[in-house]
Amino acid sequence: MTQPLVELDQVTFEYRRSQPVLRRLSLDVQAGASVALLGPSGSGKTTLLHLVAGFLEPTSGSIRLAGEVVSGPGRHVPPRRRGIGMVFQGLALWPHLRVEEHLDFVLGGTPLTREERSRRKGWVLDMLELGSLSRRLPGELSGGEMQRLALGRAIAPRPRLLLLDEPLVALDERLRRKMLDLIARVYTEAGTTLILVTHDARDALALASQVAVIVKGEIRQAGPCEEIYRRPASREVAELCGAVSFVSGEVVERGRVRTALGILSSASPAEAGSRVIVPLRPEDVAVSLDGSATGLVRRSHFAGGAWEVDVELDGVAVKGRSAAAAPPGSKVRIAVREPVWAFESGS
């Protein structure tokens, strides 16, 4: 197996011996991977990013980059020697430097020749569509343009690792979509490894191939995006990954769960007799006005391409999707996509 680019081994971090921000956290990131650190505000995501970058030192544990210990007992490699590019949540642009001067400054610290630095700067300006803005100061740029400059400054030296801290926060939907596409392009063309911090599951799923869910300084689940989304280990993981409904059930036999929605086939390994929770995404529940009506619509709204509908059935509330309008008070039929996933009730 290849050596991970980033290895976090039992990393703990606390401020002034207070409550730990991170607790014995371990995580490997392979070279070329794109990993999202997903969690609520205050969960320790940004602290973890700053530890990897070298702006903070762990209280205990170690961090390796390409097999080299960069943070650990008696050793701390400063940020400038880690080969890392970072886009801060607040962008941290230098107000007195023009766009091209931001790039000149970071490229000046590389072993590139003057001609190579010029080509690299041109590559960044062209890719991020900043060429016509090269003589402007940050205060003369729009919010989206400043985001692109911060990204350009981070990737200009061609870092082996790119760290993004909430890169799409405070952007309107149009700019958010544009930046999503741009970051994906930059990640591919720069040939780097990406670690993204976000509290928004949409960003995590759009930009990353792997997700690590962090809650209260601990990784609750890590793995491929689809696995985390489709097979969450607990309620909190399921909720952090997007809209979800929870239905209680009991495993009647391996692969079959009895719920208020009927007996459903299940991919869960839970044993017979186990009390479980079935997480259902809106796209897992098809709502129809046709056939025998079994549920009552409590709320509905158009979600672009389909109607998202809150349905109550025998005291159980679920979110589903309908191709047609389903006004509140309507009687509807629901069909659940099987097999469902289930985790034990105590999770």
Secondary structure, DSSP 8 states (H G I E B T S, - for coil): ----SEEEEEEEE-STTSS-SEEEEEEEE-TT-EEEEE--TTSSHHHHHHHHHTSS--SEEEEEETTEEEEETTEE--GGGTTEEEE-TT----TTS-HHHHHHHHHTTSS--HHHHHHHHHHHHHHTT-GGGTT--GGGS-HHHHHHHHHHHHHTT--SEEEEESTTTT--HHHHHHHHHHHHHHHHHHT-EEEEEES-HHHHHHH-SEEEEEETTEEEEEEEHHHHHHS-SSHHHHHHTS--EEEEEEEEETTEEEETTEEEEB-----TT-EEEEEE-GGGEEEESSSS--EEEEEEEE-SSSEEEEEEETTEEEEEEESS---TT-EEEEEE-SSB--EETT-
